[in-house]
Amino acid sequence: MILRINQEDHSAALPLLCPTCSTRFSHSTCLGENLLLATFGIDVEYWTPPAEQVDQLAIIDPLTHAEMVEFAAKLAQVDQVVPLLHPPA
């Protein structure tokens, strides 16, 4: 097992593999869990998100109230939204 810690926001996760069904999943960990796992000698891996991802997050402004109202109006037009959810076969 490897504890993966994000160097940007210090969030951490523990990727796990179910021994019964071989399903992979990830468990987000808190600081206490991180300290406990590191104390018991689990491997720790630090990673950084790609620059493209960080840059995009920095330039995206929050939605304005007017944009949210416009989006809600578009969602209310069911006849235009449903085809997007169920593309033709």
QUIWO-V566841 format. One record per residue. N is the residue number from 0. RES is the residue in three letters. SS is DSSP state (H for helix, E for strand, C for the rest). BURIAL is # if it has 16 or more other C-alpha atoms within 10 Angstrom, else .. Layout:
N:RES:SS:BURIAL + N:RES:SS:BURIAL
This chain:
0:MET:C:. + 1:ILE:E:. + 2:LEU:E:# + 3:ARG:E:# + 4:ILE:E:# + 5:ASN:E:. + 6:GLN:C:. + 7:GLU:C:. + 8:ASP:C:. + 9:HIS:C:. + 10:SER:C:. + 11:ALA:E:# + 12:ALA:E:# + 13:LEU:E:# + 14:PRO:E:. + 15:LEU:E:. + 16:LEU:E:. + 17:CYS:C:. + 18:PRO:C:. + 19:THR:C:. + 20:CYS:C:. + 21:SER:C:. + 22:THR:C:. + 23:ARG:E:. + 24:PHE:E:. + 25:SER:E:. + 26:HIS:E:. + 27:SER:E:. + 28:THR:E:# + 29:CYS:C:. + 30:LEU:H:. + 31:GLY:H:. + 32:GLU:H:. + 33:ASN:H:# + 34:LEU:H:. + 35:LEU:H:. + 36:LEU:H:# + 37:ALA:H:. + 38:THR:H:. + 39:PHE:C:. + 40:GLY:C:. + 41:ILE:C:. + 42:ASP:E:. + 43:VAL:E:# + 44:GLU:E:. + 45:TYR:E:. + 46:TRP:E:. + 47:THR:C:. + 48:PRO:C:. + 49:PRO:C:. + 50:ALA:H:. + 51:GLU:H:. + 52:GLN:H:. + 53:VAL:H:. + 54:ASP:H:. + 55:GLN:H:. + 56:LEU:H:. + 57:ALA:H:. + 58:ILE:H:. + 59:ILE:C:. + 60:ASP:C:. + 61:PRO:C:. + 62:LEU:C:. + 63:THR:C:. + 64:HIS:H:. + 65:ALA:H:. + 66:GLU:H:. + 67:MET:H:. + 68:VAL:H:. + 69:GLU:H:. + 70:PHE:H:. + 71:ALA:H:. + 72:ALA:H:. + 73:LYS:H:. + 74:LEU:H:. + 75:ALA:H:. + 76:GLN:C:. + 77:VAL:H:. + 78:ASP:H:. + 79:GLN:H:. + 80:VAL:H:. + 81:VAL:H:. + 82:PRO:H:. + 83:LEU:H:. + 84:LEU:H:. + 85:HIS:C:. + 86:PRO:C:. + 87:PRO:C:. + 88:ALA:C:.
